[in-house]
Amino acid sequence: MVAFFDFLSKILFDTFVFLVFLMAIYNVKFSQIAKRLPLLLLLTLPVSLIATVTNSMFIFTLITYIYCFVFYSLVFRYPPMKIITGYAIALIIMTVLNLIQMVVIMQFTDNPFTNATTYITEAMAFVIAILLYKFGHMDKLYETLIIKNQVSRNIILAVFALMVSMVLYQRISPKDFMNVFMTFLFIVILILILYTGMYKNYMSLMESQKQLQSYEQYLPIIEELIDQVRMRQHDYNNELQAISMLPISCTDYESLSAALAKELDASCSDHVIKNSYLLRINMKLIAGFLFSKMNLAQERNIDLNINVKNSTLTSKAAEFELLDTMSILVDNAFDATEDGGHIEIVIDSDGTKTSIETLNAGPTLTATMRRDFFTKGYSTKPLRDGRYSRGIGLYKLKQLTKKYDGEILLDNQTVDGQTCIHFLVRL
């Protein structure tokens, strides 16, 4: 009976320590799961009974892992993979904490594996778990390592699987524990080295894929502009020939002046020729994107004025990242501008960074709006079905500028008595 209550107390303590860790990782309040706990805690009784009557620590450990998976699945009601990944992070953190505590305790005693030291380490782990729950932002760590990064998720799951295997093997052959432990450390280090190389290759591949997608999207557009300019060259030869004949057909100054002005007006207003200066931009993805927006502005009858002050753009960011920045700003301007409105775009480069400015009609900015504009999920743009967009564009823009030590300026300007929103990004 004493052994039963000893096992029961340890299981309950471990359960609550990991529960607090998982609450921190999943960002769940205790009040959200409190009603489910009393009934589920009854699962500790049969597990403790098995630990008391069985002579196999291997079987008991295996049942304990199964109990943990079932218990936390029923408590949080998340998909199996989310439970496993959350428990994996918690177990890795707990193991590291226990190892640190054992090293400290060994300075004061030759036997760090007594019941007293076990309860001390568990109590310290519980306190640390509460502190992490209150101040640790474990949910952001989980999002960064598991949700956003497939490579780190695979590393954590591999380390978790090795830890579980090591513990189970130690239950079968306790005498070989140190050998198994050293082998475990060697394998973990080897996995980390291999995955580091794989992660670099993965990130390089992802950047190449994004760049390829950008080229596939915008190069055909710039090729279309080139083709249109080439076709217009033939027309211009005819127009030049017609201009050269004007002095013959127009015998007086007034008629010659009027005919010449008419020919020049027709040539200067040509959409293709007006936009041919985009071909001088050294980044063809940017040129293709701007030409596509010119065509869109023509369709929507929007007065789009693009001023490229320097055609040689320079930036620490890759071309597709600079394109992402421009796309976010310009698309936001188009989304906020009604048909028939006006948009200004200014592009310049000082040899180290490229600046992108947009100016379009918008509301007067408050301090709250300035803060929320770059918050993930914030958006003021309604979609066609009445819902609101996800609001990740400006958040992504902020991350890009932070990555390359750039700058963002957001303010109001007044143009012809109209309040406008002005964005300036240097990247």
Residue, then its C-alpha position, 0 to 999 in steps of 0.5 A: m500500500v505504501a508503494f502504491f501511494d508513493f507511485l501515485s504521488k509521483i505520477l500526480f506530481d509529474t502530471f501537473v508539472f507537464l500540465v503546466f508546461l503544456m498550458a504554457i506551450y499551448n497558451v491555455k488558461f487553467s480555467q479552460i481545462a479545469k472541469r475535465l481534470p477531476l475525472l481524468l485524474l482517476l487514470t492515475l489510479p490504475v497506472s499506479l496499481i500496475a506500477t505496484v504489482t508489476n516487476s517490470m519497470f519497462i512495462f510500467t514506463l511504457i504504460t506511463y508514456i501511453y497514459c501521458f498521451v491519452f491524458y493530455s489528449l483528453v485534457f486539451r482535445y488537440p490532434p495527436m501530432k500537436i500533443i506529441t510535439g508539445y509533450a516532446i518540447a516539455l520533456i526535452i526542457m524537463t530533462v535538461l532542467n533535471l540534468i542541471q539540478m542533478v549536477v548541482i545536487m551531486q556537489f552536496t551528496d554522493n547519491p542524487f537519486t534518493n526519494a528526497t532529491t527526486y521530490i526536490t527536483e520535481a518541486m523546482a521543475f514545478v516552480i520553473a514551469i509556473l514561471l515559464y507559464k507566466f513570463g516565458h512566452m512558450d507559445k511563441l517558442y512552440e510556434t517558431l520551432i514547430i509550426k513555422n519550421q519543419v526542420s526544427r520540428n523534425i529535430i525535436l521529434a527525433v530527439f524525443a524519440l531517442m529520449v524515449s528509446m533511451v529511457l525504455y532501454q535503461r529500464i531493460s538494462p540498467k547496468d548499461f545506462m551510462n553507455v546508452f546515455m553517451t551513445f544517445l548524446f553522440i546520436v543527438i549531436l550527430i543529428l543536430i549537425l546533419y540537420t543544420g546542414m539540411y536546414k541551410n540547404y532547405m532555406s536556400l532551396m526555399e529562397s530559390q523557389k520564391q525567386l523562381q516563382s517571382y520570375e515566372q510571374y513577372l518576366p512574361i510581363i516585361e517580355e510583353l513590354i519589350d515586344q510591344v516596344r519593338m512593334r512600336q518601332h516600326d510604327y515610329n518609322n512611319e510616323l517619322q516619315a510622315i513628320s518629314m513630309l509635313p513641310i511639303s503638305c503644310t505651306d504656312y507656319e500655323s498649319l505646320s505647327a498644328a500638324l506637328a503638335k498633333e503628331l507629337d501628342a499622339s506619340c507622347s500619349d502612347h501607353v507603351i512608349k510612356n512606360s518604356y523607361l521601365l526597361r532601364i531598371n536593373m531589376k527586371l522583376i520590379a519592372g515587370f511588377l510596375f508594368s502590371k500595375m500600370n495596366l491595372a491602373q488603366e483598367r480601373n481608371i486610376d491615375l497612377n504616377i510612377n517616378v523612378k529617380n534612379s534606375t539602378l536599384t541596390s539593396k541588401a535584400a534579394e530581388f524577390e524580397l524587394l519585390d515583396t516589399m513593393s508588392i505589399l505597399v503598392d497592393n495596399a495602395f490599390d486596395a485602398t483606392e477607388d476606381g478613378g482615384h490617384i496613387e503616387i509611387v516614388i522609387d529611388s536608390d542611394g547606392t546602398k539601399t532602395s527607397i519605395e514610397t506610396l501615397n494614396a487617399g486614406p484616413t487620418l492616422t491615430a496613435t492606435m492605428r499607427r501601432d496596429f497597422f504592423t500587427k499580425g492579423y490587423s486589417t482594415k480591408p474588407l473582402r467581397d464576402g464581408r470578411y476581413s483580410r488576414g492582415i499579414g502584409l504590413y506585418k511581413l513588411k516589418q519583419l523584412t525591414k527588421k531583417y535587413d536593418g531597414e526603415i519604415l515611415l508612416d504618416n499623413q500628407t495633404v494633397d489638393g486638400q485631400t488626406c493621404i496615407h504616405f508610406l516610405v520604406r528603405l531596404 
